[in-house]
Amino acid sequence: MILYAWRAGSAEGVTDDDGRARARAAEFMGETGAALAVVETVHYDDWMKSMNHGYVSCGGMRWDGRRQGGRVTWTSRRVPPPGHSELERAS
């Protein structure tokens, strides 16, 4: 299951909808005074042998939010899965 993690200042969360993740991040940008926020696709890693289980980036989409005054502008880009560079994807 693909999920969307968001971070804005000291606030963070996870939801199953990218639009909702951007809306929550923008809301907390206003509350925390953060100028930047990030939303990215993640999945839950519950591999039993790892003590570091939790949400991990899985590549896909990433949105960067920038607050200017009372408005948040989002830019999106595709990112490779962890461990895959842009050069590896092109070959």
Chimera marker file (.cmm) of the C-alpha trace (Angstrom):
<marker_set name="trace">
<marker id="1" x="0.000" y="0.000" z="0.000" r="1" g="1" b="0" radius="0.5"/>
<marker id="2" x="1.381" y="3.386" z="-0.998" r="1" g="1" b="0" radius="0.5"/>
<marker id="3" x="1.091" y="6.130" z="1.578" r="1" g="1" b="0" radius="0.5"/>
<marker id="4" x="2.123" y="9.787" z="1.678" r="1" g="1" b="0" radius="0.5"/>
<marker id="5" x="4.321" y="11.149" z="4.462" r="1" g="1" b="0" radius="0.5"/>
<marker id="6" x="4.412" y="14.879" z="5.063" r="1" g="1" b="0" radius="0.5"/>
<marker id="7" x="6.733" y="17.117" z="7.083" r="1" g="1" b="0" radius="0.5"/>
<marker id="8" x="6.352" y="20.814" z="7.860" r="1" g="1" b="0" radius="0.5"/>
<marker id="9" x="8.628" y="22.266" z="10.511" r="1" g="1" b="0" radius="0.5"/>
<marker id="10" x="8.443" y="19.996" z="13.551" r="1" g="1" b="0" radius="0.5"/>
<marker id="11" x="5.105" y="18.491" z="12.467" r="1" g="1" b="0" radius="0.5"/>
<marker id="12" x="4.777" y="15.292" z="10.448" r="1" g="1" b="0" radius="0.5"/>
<marker id="13" x="2.189" y="12.710" z="9.543" r="1" g="1" b="0" radius="0.5"/>
<marker id="14" x="1.105" y="10.000" z="7.109" r="1" g="1" b="0" radius="0.5"/>
<marker id="15" x="-2.079" y="9.638" z="5.060" r="1" g="1" b="0" radius="0.5"/>
<marker id="16" x="-3.360" y="7.552" z="2.151" r="1" g="1" b="0" radius="0.5"/>
<marker id="17" x="-4.084" y="10.537" z="-0.125" r="1" g="1" b="0" radius="0.5"/>
<marker id="18" x="-1.479" y="12.893" z="-1.612" r="1" g="1" b="0" radius="0.5"/>
<marker id="19" x="-3.879" y="15.855" z="-1.724" r="1" g="1" b="0" radius="0.5"/>
<marker id="20" x="-4.759" y="15.397" z="1.933" r="1" g="1" b="0" radius="0.5"/>
<marker id="21" x="-1.042" y="15.151" z="2.802" r="1" g="1" b="0" radius="0.5"/>
<marker id="22" x="-0.340" y="18.475" z="1.049" r="1" g="1" b="0" radius="0.5"/>
<marker id="23" x="-3.322" y="20.096" z="2.761" r="1" g="1" b="0" radius="0.5"/>
<marker id="24" x="-2.178" y="18.939" z="6.222" r="1" g="1" b="0" radius="0.5"/>
<marker id="25" x="1.400" y="20.068" z="5.537" r="1" g="1" b="0" radius="0.5"/>
<marker id="26" x="0.166" y="23.496" z="4.399" r="1" g="1" b="0" radius="0.5"/>
<marker id="27" x="-2.013" y="23.779" z="7.514" r="1" g="1" b="0" radius="0.5"/>
<marker id="28" x="0.937" y="23.042" z="9.793" r="1" g="1" b="0" radius="0.5"/>
<marker id="29" x="3.198" y="25.389" z="7.828" r="1" g="1" b="0" radius="0.5"/>
<marker id="30" x="0.875" y="28.174" z="8.913" r="1" g="1" b="0" radius="0.5"/>
<marker id="31" x="0.746" y="26.960" z="12.512" r="1" g="1" b="0" radius="0.5"/>
<marker id="32" x="4.490" y="26.332" z="12.934" r="1" g="1" b="0" radius="0.5"/>
<marker id="33" x="5.736" y="29.187" z="10.742" r="1" g="1" b="0" radius="0.5"/>
<marker id="34" x="7.656" y="26.727" z="8.543" r="1" g="1" b="0" radius="0.5"/>
<marker id="35" x="8.632" y="28.092" z="5.132" r="1" g="1" b="0" radius="0.5"/>
<marker id="36" x="9.144" y="24.643" z="3.567" r="1" g="1" b="0" radius="0.5"/>
<marker id="37" x="7.293" y="21.324" z="3.566" r="1" g="1" b="0" radius="0.5"/>
<marker id="38" x="7.802" y="17.947" z="1.909" r="1" g="1" b="0" radius="0.5"/>
<marker id="39" x="5.334" y="15.239" z="0.893" r="1" g="1" b="0" radius="0.5"/>
<marker id="40" x="6.680" y="11.945" z="-0.458" r="1" g="1" b="0" radius="0.5"/>
<marker id="41" x="5.483" y="8.459" z="-1.294" r="1" g="1" b="0" radius="0.5"/>
<marker id="42" x="6.337" y="5.910" z="1.400" r="1" g="1" b="0" radius="0.5"/>
<marker id="43" x="5.459" y="2.398" z="2.456" r="1" g="1" b="0" radius="0.5"/>
<marker id="44" x="5.423" y="0.792" z="5.868" r="1" g="1" b="0" radius="0.5"/>
<marker id="45" x="8.393" y="-1.496" z="6.453" r="1" g="1" b="0" radius="0.5"/>
<marker id="46" x="7.553" y="-3.972" z="9.183" r="1" g="1" b="0" radius="0.5"/>
<marker id="47" x="10.318" y="-6.441" z="8.478" r="1" g="1" b="0" radius="0.5"/>
<marker id="48" x="10.484" y="-8.414" z="11.711" r="1" g="1" b="0" radius="0.5"/>
<marker id="49" x="14.287" y="-8.659" z="11.837" r="1" g="1" b="0" radius="0.5"/>
<marker id="50" x="14.736" y="-4.897" z="11.841" r="1" g="1" b="0" radius="0.5"/>
<marker id="51" x="14.516" y="-2.707" z="14.909" r="1" g="1" b="0" radius="0.5"/>
<marker id="52" x="14.218" y="0.275" z="12.554" r="1" g="1" b="0" radius="0.5"/>
<marker id="53" x="10.775" y="-0.528" z="11.195" r="1" g="1" b="0" radius="0.5"/>
<marker id="54" x="8.521" y="2.306" z="10.112" r="1" g="1" b="0" radius="0.5"/>
<marker id="55" x="7.733" y="4.381" z="7.039" r="1" g="1" b="0" radius="0.5"/>
<marker id="56" x="10.417" y="4.442" z="4.360" r="1" g="1" b="0" radius="0.5"/>
<marker id="57" x="10.635" y="6.300" z="1.070" r="1" g="1" b="0" radius="0.5"/>
<marker id="58" x="9.817" y="4.092" z="-1.889" r="1" g="1" b="0" radius="0.5"/>
<marker id="59" x="10.575" y="6.512" z="-4.704" r="1" g="1" b="0" radius="0.5"/>
<marker id="60" x="7.817" y="7.768" z="-6.952" r="1" g="1" b="0" radius="0.5"/>
<marker id="61" x="6.542" y="11.274" z="-6.360" r="1" g="1" b="0" radius="0.5"/>
<marker id="62" x="7.791" y="14.036" z="-4.111" r="1" g="1" b="0" radius="0.5"/>
<marker id="63" x="6.161" y="17.424" z="-3.576" r="1" g="1" b="0" radius="0.5"/>
<marker id="64" x="8.082" y="20.405" z="-2.176" r="1" g="1" b="0" radius="0.5"/>
<marker id="65" x="5.963" y="23.159" z="-0.669" r="1" g="1" b="0" radius="0.5"/>
<marker id="66" x="7.146" y="26.731" z="-0.223" r="1" g="1" b="0" radius="0.5"/>
<marker id="67" x="5.163" y="29.286" z="1.763" r="1" g="1" b="0" radius="0.5"/>
<marker id="68" x="5.173" y="32.846" z="0.493" r="1" g="1" b="0" radius="0.5"/>
<marker id="69" x="2.998" y="35.064" z="2.618" r="1" g="1" b="0" radius="0.5"/>
<marker id="70" x="-0.230" y="33.194" z="3.282" r="1" g="1" b="0" radius="0.5"/>
<marker id="71" x="0.019" y="31.010" z="0.172" r="1" g="1" b="0" radius="0.5"/>
<marker id="72" x="1.751" y="27.632" z="-0.346" r="1" g="1" b="0" radius="0.5"/>
<marker id="73" x="3.060" y="26.712" z="-3.800" r="1" g="1" b="0" radius="0.5"/>
<marker id="74" x="3.809" y="23.049" z="-4.558" r="1" g="1" b="0" radius="0.5"/>
<marker id="75" x="6.244" y="21.661" z="-7.117" r="1" g="1" b="0" radius="0.5"/>
<marker id="76" x="6.352" y="17.956" z="-7.900" r="1" g="1" b="0" radius="0.5"/>
<marker id="77" x="8.993" y="15.658" z="-9.293" r="1" g="1" b="0" radius="0.5"/>
<marker id="78" x="9.592" y="11.955" z="-9.722" r="1" g="1" b="0" radius="0.5"/>
<marker id="79" x="12.313" y="10.446" z="-7.549" r="1" g="1" b="0" radius="0.5"/>
<marker id="80" x="14.001" y="7.066" z="-7.975" r="1" g="1" b="0" radius="0.5"/>
<marker id="81" x="13.613" y="4.360" z="-5.345" r="1" g="1" b="0" radius="0.5"/>
<marker id="82" x="16.329" y="4.359" z="-2.674" r="1" g="1" b="0" radius="0.5"/>
<marker id="83" x="19.521" y="2.806" z="-3.990" r="1" g="1" b="0" radius="0.5"/>
<marker id="84" x="18.803" y="3.737" z="-7.620" r="1" g="1" b="0" radius="0.5"/>
<marker id="85" x="20.536" y="6.740" z="-9.102" r="1" g="1" b="0" radius="0.5"/>
<marker id="86" x="19.252" y="8.758" z="-12.049" r="1" g="1" b="0" radius="0.5"/>
<marker id="87" x="22.096" y="7.296" z="-14.131" r="1" g="1" b="0" radius="0.5"/>
<marker id="88" x="21.056" y="3.726" z="-13.342" r="1" g="1" b="0" radius="0.5"/>
<marker id="89" x="17.467" y="4.512" z="-14.369" r="1" g="1" b="0" radius="0.5"/>
<marker id="90" x="18.609" y="5.971" z="-17.685" r="1" g="1" b="0" radius="0.5"/>
<marker id="91" x="20.655" y="2.926" z="-18.701" r="1" g="1" b="0" radius="0.5"/>
<link id1="1" id2="2" r="1" g="1" b="0" radius="0.2"/>
<link id1="2" id2="3" r="1" g="1" b="0" radius="0.2"/>
<link id1="3" id2="4" r="1" g="1" b="0" radius="0.2"/>
<link id1="4" id2="5" r="1" g="1" b="0" radius="0.2"/>
<link id1="5" id2="6" r="1" g="1" b="0" radius="0.2"/>
<link id1="6" id2="7" r="1" g="1" b="0" radius="0.2"/>
<link id1="7" id2="8" r="1" g="1" b="0" radius="0.2"/>
<link id1="8" id2="9" r="1" g="1" b="0" radius="0.2"/>
<link id1="9" id2="10" r="1" g="1" b="0" radius="0.2"/>
<link id1="10" id2="11" r="1" g="1" b="0" radius="0.2"/>
<link id1="11" id2="12" r="1" g="1" b="0" radius="0.2"/>
<link id1="12" id2="13" r="1" g="1" b="0" radius="0.2"/>
<link id1="13" id2="14" r="1" g="1" b="0" radius="0.2"/>
<link id1="14" id2="15" r="1" g="1" b="0" radius="0.2"/>
<link id1="15" id2="16" r="1" g="1" b="0" radius="0.2"/>
<link id1="16" id2="17" r="1" g="1" b="0" radius="0.2"/>
<link id1="17" id2="18" r="1" g="1" b="0" radius="0.2"/>
<link id1="18" id2="19" r="1" g="1" b="0" radius="0.2"/>
<link id1="19" id2="20" r="1" g="1" b="0" radius="0.2"/>
<link id1="20" id2="21" r="1" g="1" b="0" radius="0.2"/>
<link id1="21" id2="22" r="1" g="1" b="0" radius="0.2"/>
<link id1="22" id2="23" r="1" g="1" b="0" radius="0.2"/>
<link id1="23" id2="24" r="1" g="1" b="0" radius="0.2"/>
<link id1="24" id2="25" r="1" g="1" b="0" radius="0.2"/>
<link id1="25" id2="26" r="1" g="1" b="0" radius="0.2"/>
<link id1="26" id2="27" r="1" g="1" b="0" radius="0.2"/>
<link id1="27" id2="28" r="1" g="1" b="0" radius="0.2"/>
<link id1="28" id2="29" r="1" g="1" b="0" radius="0.2"/>
<link id1="29" id2="30" r="1" g="1" b="0" radius="0.2"/>
<link id1="30" id2="31" r="1" g="1" b="0" radius="0.2"/>
<link id1="31" id2="32" r="1" g="1" b="0" radius="0.2"/>
<link id1="32" id2="33" r="1" g="1" b="0" radius="0.2"/>
<link id1="33" id2="34" r="1" g="1" b="0" radius="0.2"/>
<link id1="34" id2="35" r="1" g="1" b="0" radius="0.2"/>
<link id1="35" id2="36" r="1" g="1" b="0" radius="0.2"/>
<link id1="36" id2="37" r="1" g="1" b="0" radius="0.2"/>
<link id1="37" id2="38" r="1" g="1" b="0" radius="0.2"/>
<link id1="38" id2="39" r="1" g="1" b="0" radius="0.2"/>
<link id1="39" id2="40" r="1" g="1" b="0" radius="0.2"/>
<link id1="40" id2="41" r="1" g="1" b="0" radius="0.2"/>
<link id1="41" id2="42" r="1" g="1" b="0" radius="0.2"/>
<link id1="42" id2="43" r="1" g="1" b="0" radius="0.2"/>
<link id1="43" id2="44" r="1" g="1" b="0" radius="0.2"/>
<link id1="44" id2="45" r="1" g="1" b="0" radius="0.2"/>
<link id1="45" id2="46" r="1" g="1" b="0" radius="0.2"/>
<link id1="46" id2="47" r="1" g="1" b="0" radius="0.2"/>
<link id1="47" id2="48" r="1" g="1" b="0" radius="0.2"/>
<link id1="48" id2="49" r="1" g="1" b="0" radius="0.2"/>
<link id1="49" id2="50" r="1" g="1" b="0" radius="0.2"/>
<link id1="50" id2="51" r="1" g="1" b="0" radius="0.2"/>
<link id1="51" id2="52" r="1" g="1" b="0" radius="0.2"/>
<link id1="52" id2="53" r="1" g="1" b="0" radius="0.2"/>
<link id1="53" id2="54" r="1" g="1" b="0" radius="0.2"/>
<link id1="54" id2="55" r="1" g="1" b="0" radius="0.2"/>
<link id1="55" id2="56" r="1" g="1" b="0" radius="0.2"/>
<link id1="56" id2="57" r="1" g="1" b="0" radius="0.2"/>
<link id1="57" id2="58" r="1" g="1" b="0" radius="0.2"/>
<link id1="58" id2="59" r="1" g="1" b="0" radius="0.2"/>
<link id1="59" id2="60" r="1" g="1" b="0" radius="0.2"/>
<link id1="60" id2="61" r="1" g="1" b="0" radius="0.2"/>
<link id1="61" id2="62" r="1" g="1" b="0" radius="0.2"/>
<link id1="62" id2="63" r="1" g="1" b="0" radius="0.2"/>
<link id1="63" id2="64" r="1" g="1" b="0" radius="0.2"/>
<link id1="64" id2="65" r="1" g="1" b="0" radius="0.2"/>
<link id1="65" id2="66" r="1" g="1" b="0" radius="0.2"/>
<link id1="66" id2="67" r="1" g="1" b="0" radius="0.2"/>
<link id1="67" id2="68" r="1" g="1" b="0" radius="0.2"/>
<link id1="68" id2="69" r="1" g="1" b="0" radius="0.2"/>
<link id1="69" id2="70" r="1" g="1" b="0" radius="0.2"/>
<link id1="70" id2="71" r="1" g="1" b="0" radius="0.2"/>
<link id1="71" id2="72" r="1" g="1" b="0" radius="0.2"/>
<link id1="72" id2="73" r="1" g="1" b="0" radius="0.2"/>
<link id1="73" id2="74" r="1" g="1" b="0" radius="0.2"/>
<link id1="74" id2="75" r="1" g="1" b="0" radius="0.2"/>
<link id1="75" id2="76" r="1" g="1" b="0" radius="0.2"/>
<link id1="76" id2="77" r="1" g="1" b="0" radius="0.2"/>
<link id1="77" id2="78" r="1" g="1" b="0" radius="0.2"/>
<link id1="78" id2="79" r="1" g="1" b="0" radius="0.2"/>
<link id1="79" id2="80" r="1" g="1" b="0" radius="0.2"/>
<link id1="80" id2="81" r="1" g="1" b="0" radius="0.2"/>
<link id1="81" id2="82" r="1" g="1" b="0" radius="0.2"/>
<link id1="82" id2="83" r="1" g="1" b="0" radius="0.2"/>
<link id1="83" id2="84" r="1" g="1" b="0" radius="0.2"/>
<link id1="84" id2="85" r="1" g="1" b="0" radius="0.2"/>
<link id1="85" id2="86" r="1" g="1" b="0" radius="0.2"/>
<link id1="86" id2="87" r="1" g="1" b="0" radius="0.2"/>
<link id1="87" id2="88" r="1" g="1" b="0" radius="0.2"/>
<link id1="88" id2="89" r="1" g="1" b="0" radius="0.2"/>
<link id1="89" id2="90" r="1" g="1" b="0" radius="0.2"/>
<link id1="90" id2="91" r="1" g="1" b="0" radius="0.2"/>
</marker_set>
